[in-house]
Amino acid sequence: SVIPVGCVPLQRTVGGGIRRKCANSTNSAAELFNSKLSAEIDALPSKLPNSTVAYIDWYTPVIDVIQNPKKYGFEQVQRGCCGTGLIEFAILCNKLVPVCGNDSEYLFWDSGHFTERGYQTIFSLIIDKFVSLLFGAQYIM
């Protein structure tokens, strides 16, 4: 699935209004895409009988971290660590641009990508379901 794209810092800046809230129309589009993707993936086993295909929900854990940052140990989920954290993205985050003092307190590294700790946190929320769907519950640690 896709994450709640309307909540990444760049989309908050562009579509979140003066208060930089999550861009609801963008999140609605992500939810619609995810529902259609899930339905398509559910139909694949009959078309690909010797395949294992799984839908992994990234949207729900990411929105939970964004809505409950303290629960996961984050101080900042509305802006990125790089530069102003509002618009800098990919190449705009470089050695000439200042970064935050402690990136582990930030969910986002730049205005569109998670920090290493952000990825670790979100991955830890989905790994058991991912392993269970692809390999069966007996492989969950």
PAZAPA-4460 file (N, C-alpha, C; in steps of 0.05 Angstrom, whole numbers, plus 32768, in hexadecimal, padded with zeros to 4 digits):
% residues 141
    n_x    n_y    n_z   ca_x   ca_y   ca_z    c_x    c_y    c_z   seq   type   mol
   8011   7FE8   8000   8000   8000   8000   8012   8019   8000     1      S     A
   8005   802F   7FFC   8013   8049   7FFF   800E   8054   801A     2      V     A
   8020   8064   8023   801E   8071   803E   800A   8089   803C     3      I     A
   8003   8095   8052   7FF2   80AD   8051   8003   80C5   8046     4      P     A
   8004   80C6   802B   8016   80D9   801E   800F   80F5   8025     5      V     A
   7FF6   80FB   802C   7FEF   8116   8034   7FFB   811F   804E     6      G     A
   8008   810D   805C   8014   8114   8076   8032   8117   8074     7      C     A
   803E   8112   805D   805B   8117   805B   8060   8135   805B     8      V     A
   8077   813E   8065   807B   815B   8068   8076   816B   804F     9      P     A
   807F   8162   8037   807B   8171   801F   805D   8175   8019    10      L     A
   804D   8160   801C   8030   8163   8017   8022   8174   802C    11      Q     A
   802C   8173   8045   8021   8185   8059   8026   81A2   8051    12      R     A
   803E   81A8   8047   8046   81C3   803E   8035   81CC   8027    13      T     A
   8032   81BA   8013   8024   81C1   7FFA   8005   81C1   7FFE    14      V     A
   7FFB   81AD   800C   7FDE   81AA   800D   7FD1   81AA   8028    15      G     A
   7FE0   81B0   803D   7FD6   81AE   8058   7FCD   81C8   8064    16      G     A
   7FCC   81DD   8054   7FC3   81F7   805E   7FD8   8205   8071    17      G     A
   7FD0   821B   807C   7FE1   822B   808D   7FEC   821C   80A5    18      I     A
   7FDC   8209   80AF   7FE5   81F9   80C7   7FF4   81E0   80BF    19      R     A
   7FF8   81DB   80A5   8007   81C4   809B   7FFB   81AA   80A6    20      R     A
   7FE1   81A7   80A5   7FD5   818E   80AD   7FD8   817A   8096    21      K     A
   7FD2   8160   809B   7FD3   814D   8086   7FC0   8155   8070    22      C     A
   7FC8   8152   8057   7FB7   8158   8040   7FA3   8142   803C    23      A     A
   7F8B   8147   8046   7F76   8132   8046   7F6F   8127   802A    24      N     A
   7F6E   8138   8016   7F67   812E   7FFB   7F7D   811B   7FF1    25      S     A
   7F96   8121   7FF7   7FAB   810F   7FEF   7FA9   80F4   7FFE    26      T     A
   7FA3   80F6   8018   7FA0   80DD   8027   7F88   80CD   801E    27      N     A
   7F73   80DB   8016   7F5B   80CD   800B   7F62   80BE   7FF2    28      S     A
   7F72   80CB   7FE1   7F7B   80BE   7FC8   7F8C   80A5   7FCE    29      A     A
   7F9D   80A7   7FE3   7FAE   8090   7FEB   7F9C   807A   7FF5    30      A     A
   7F88   8080   8005   7F76   806C   800F   7F67   805E   7FF9    31      E     A
   7F5E   806D   7FE5   7F4F   8062   7FCE   7F62   804F   7FBE    32      L     A
   7F7A   8059   7FB9   7F8E   8048   7FAB   7F93   802E   7FBB    33      F     A
   7F96   8030   7FD5   7F9C   8018   7FE5   7F85   8005   7FE4    34      N     A
   7F6C   800F   7FE5   7F55   7FFC   7FE4   7F54   7FEE   7FC9    35      S     A
   7F59   7FFC   7FB4   7F59   7FF0   7F99   7F70   7FDC   7F96    36      K     A
   7F87   7FE4   7FA0   7F9F   7FD2   7F9F   7F99   7FB8   7FAF    37      L     A
   7F8E   7FBB   7FC7   7F87   7FA3   7FD7   7F74   7F91   7FC8    38      S     A
   7F60   7F9C   7FBC   7F4D   7F8B   7FAD   7F5A   7F7D   7F96    39      A     A
   7F6C   7F8B   7F88   7F7A   7F7E   7F71   7F8C   7F68   7F7B    40      E     A
   7F9A   7F6D   7F91   7FAC   7F58   7F9C   7F9C   7F40   7FA6    41      I     A
   7F85   7F45   7FB1   7F74   7F2F   7FBA   7F6B   7F1D   7FA3    42      D     A
   7F69   7F29   7F8B   7F60   7F1A   7F73   7F77   7F0A   7F66    43      A     A
   7F90   7F10   7F6D   7FA6   7F03   7F60   7FAA   7EE5   7F64    44      L     A
   7FA4   7EDA   7F7C   7FA9   7EBD   7F80   7F9B   7EAC   7F6B    45      P     A
   7F83   7EB3   7F62   7F75   7EA3   7F4E   7F82   7EA6   7F33    46      S     A
   7F90   7EBC   7F2E   7F9D   7EC0   7F14   7FBA   7EB6   7F15    47      K     A
   7FC5   7EB4   7F2C   7FE1   7EAB   7F30   7FE2   7E96   7F45    48      L     A
   7FD8   7E7E   7F3F   7FD5   7E69   7F53   7FEE   7E60   7F62    49      P     A
   8005   7E63   7F56   801E   7E5A   7F63   802E   7E71   7F6E    50      N     A
   8021   7E87   7F73   802E   7E9F   7F7E   8024   7EA6   7F99    51      S     A
   8035   7EB4   7FA8   802C   7EBF   7FC2   802E   7EDD   7FBF    52      T     A
   8017   7EEA   7FC2   8016   7F07   7FBF   8008   7F12   7FD8    53      V     A
   8012   7F27   7FE4   8007   7F31   7FFC   8004   7F50   7FFB    54      A     A
   7FEF   7F5A   8006   7FEB   7F77   8009   7FF5   7F7E   8025    55      Y     A
   8008   7F90   8026   8012   7F99   8040   8009   7FB6   8044    56      I     A
   7FFB   7FBA   805A   7FF0   7FD5   8060   8006   7FE6   806E    57      D     A
   8010   7FF9   805F   8023   800D   806A   8014   8025   8075    58      W     A
   7FFD   802A   806A   7FEE   8043   8071   7FE7   8044   808F    59      Y     A
   7FDC   802F   8099   7FD2   802F   80B5   7FE9   8033   80C9    60      T     A
   7FFF   8024   80C8   8014   8029   80DB   8021   8045   80D9    61      P     A
   8024   804F   80C0   802F   806A   80BD   801D   807F   80C8    62      V     A
   8003   807E   80C3   7FF1   8092   80CE   7FF0   8090   80ED    63      I     A
   7FF3   8078   80F7   7FF3   8074   8115   800C   8082   8121    64      D     A
   8023   807F   8114   803B   808D   811E   8037   80AB   811C    65      V     A
   802C   80B4   8106   8028   80D1   8102   8015   80DC   8117    66      I     A
   7FFF   80CE   811C   7FEB   80D7   812F   7FF3   80D3   814C    67      Q     A
   8005   80C1   8152   800E   80BB   816D   802C   80BA   816F    68      N     A
   803A   80D0   8169   8057   80D0   8168   8064   80C9   8182    69      P     A
   805A   80D2   8198   8066   80CD   81B2   8066   80AF   81B9    70      K     A
   8051   80A1   81B0   804E   8084   81B4   8066   8075   81A8    71      K     A
   8071   8080   8193   8088   8074   8185   80A2   8082   818A    72      Y     A
   80A2   8096   819B   80BB   80A4   81A2   80C4   80BA   818F    73      G     A
   80B1   80C4   817F   80B8   80D9   816C   80B0   80F4   8177    74      F     A
   80C0   8108   8173   80BA   8124   817B   80AE   8134   8164    75      E     A
   80B6   812D   814B   80AE   813D   8134   80A5   812A   811D    76      Q     A
   808C   812E   8115   8081   811E   80FF   8076   8130   80E9    77      V     A
   8077   814A   80EC   806C   815C   80D8   8080   8168   80C5    78      Q     A
   8099   8166   80CC   80AE   8171   80BA   80C6   815E   80BA    79      R     A
   80D6   8161   80A6   80EE   8150   80A3   8106   815C   80B3    80      G     A
   811A   814C   80B6   8132   8153   80C4   8144   8165   80B3    81      C     A
   8143   8163   8099   8155   8171   8087   814A   818D   8080    82      C     A
   815B   81A1   8083   8154   81BC   807C   813D   81C7   808D    83      G     A
   812A   81D3   8080   8112   81DD   808F   8100   81C6   8096    84      T     A
   8102   81B0   8087   80F1   8199   808C   80D6   819C   807E    85      G     A
   80D3   81B1   806E   80B9   81B7   8062   80B8   81AF   8045    86      L     A
   80CD   81B5   8036   80CD   81AF   8019   80E5   81A1   800F    87      I     A
   80FB   81A0   801E   8113   8193   8014   810F   8176   8010    88      E     A
   8118   816C   7FF9   8112   8150   7FF1   8129   8146   7FE1    89      F     A
   8132   812E   7FE7   8147   8120   7FD8   815F   8131   7FD4    90      A     A
   8165   813A   7FBB   817E   8148   7FB5   817F   8163   7FC3    91      I     A
   8168   816F   7FCA   8169   8188   7FD9   8173   8185   7FF5    92      L     A
   8174   816C   7FFE   8181   8166   8018   819E   815D   8011    93      C     A
   81B1   816E   8016   81CC   8167   800F   81DF   8173   8025    94      N     A
   81F9   8170   8021   820C   8178   8035   820C   8196   803B    95      K     A
   81FF   81A6   802A   81FE   81C3   802E   81E6   81CC   803E    96      L     A
   81D4   81B9   8043   81BB   81BF   8051   81BD   81B5   806E    97      V     A
   81B6   81C6   8082   81B7   81BD   809E   81A2   81A7   80A4    98      P     A
   81A8   8197   80B8   8195   8183   80C0   8190   8186   80DE    99      V     A
   817B   8178   80E8   8174   817A   8104   818A   816E   8115   100      C     A
   8188   8173   812F   819C   8169   8141   819A   814B   8147   101      G     A
   8181   8141   8148   817D   8125   814F   8168   8119   813C   102      N     A
   8171   810C   8127   815F   8102   8113   814D   80EB   811D   103      D     A
   8155   80DE   8133   8144   80C8   813E   812A   80D3   814A   104      S     A
   8129   80ED   814F   8110   80F8   8159   80FC   80FF   8143   105      E     A
   8105   80FD   812A   80F5   8104   8113   80EC   80EB   8104   106      Y     A
   80D3   80EC   80FB   80C9   80D6   80EB   80D3   80D9   80CE   107      L     A
   80D5   80F2   80C5   80DE   80F6   80A9   80FA   8102   80A8   108      F     A
   810A   80F8   8095   8125   8103   8090   8123   811C   8080   109      W     A
   8115   811A   8069   8110   8132   8058   80F2   8135   8056   110      D     A
   80E9   8144   8042   80CC   8148   8041   80BC   8132   8034   111      S     A
   80CA   811B   802F   80BC   8105   8023   80C5   80E9   802B   112      G     A
   80DB   80E7   803A   80E6   80CD   8042   80E9   80CC   8060   113      H     A
   80E5   80B3   806A   80E8   80AF   8087   8105   80AF   808F   114      F     A
   810A   80B4   80A8   8125   80B1   80B3   812A   8093   80B6   115      T     A
   8143   808B   80BC   8149   806F   80C1   8137   8064   80D8   116      E     A
   8135   8073   80ED   8124   806B   8104   8107   806A   80FC   117      R     A
   80FE   807C   80EA   80E3   807B   80E1   80DD   8061   80D2   118      G     A
   80EF   805A   80BF   80EC   8041   80B1   80EC   8029   80C4   119      Y     A
   80FE   8029   80D7   8100   8013   80EA   80E6   8010   80FA   120      Q     A
   80DB   8026   8103   80C3   8026   8113   80AB   801B   8103   121      T     A
   80A8   8025   80EB   8091   801D   80DA   8094   8000   80D2   122      I     A
   80AC   7FF8   80CA   80B1   7FDD   80C2   80AB   7FCA   80D9   123      F     A
   80B3   7FD1   80F1   80AD   7FC0   8108   808F   7FBC   810D   124      S     A
   807F   7FCF   8104   8062   7FCD   8107   8055   7FBB   80F2   125      L     A
   8063   7FB6   80DB   8057   7FA5   80C6   8065   7F8A   80C2   126      I     A
   807C   7F86   80CD   808C   7F6E   80C6   807D   7F54   80CD   127      I     A
   8071   7F52   80E4   8063   7F39   80EB   804D   7F32   80D7   128      D     A
   803D   7F46   80D0   8028   7F41   80BD   8033   7F39   80A1   129      K     A
   8048   7F47   8099   8055   7F41   8080   805F   7F24   807F   130      F     A
   806D   7F1C   8093   8078   7F01   8095   8061   7EEC   8096   131      V     A
   804D   7EF2   80A5   8036   7EE0   80A8   8028   7EDD   808D   132      S     A
   8023   7EF3   807E   8015   7EF1   8065   8026   7EE2   8050   133      L     A
   803F   7EE6   8050   8050   7ED9   803B   8059   7EBD   8042   134      L     A
   805E   7EB8   805C   806A   7E9F   8063   805A   7E8E   8077   135      F     A
   8045   7E9A   8082   8035   7E8C   8096   803C   7E94   80B2   136      G     A
   8029   7E92   80C4   802C   7E9B   80E0   8043   7E8D   80EF   137      A     A
   804A   7E75   80E6   805F   7E66   80F5   807A   7E73   80F3   138      Q     A
   807E   7E86   80E0   8098   7E93   80DD   809A   7EAD   80EE   139      Y     A
   8085   7EB6   80FA   8086   7ECE   810A   8096   7EC9   8123   140      I     A
   80A8   7EDC   8129   80BA   7ED9   8141   80AC   7EE3   815A   141      M     A
***
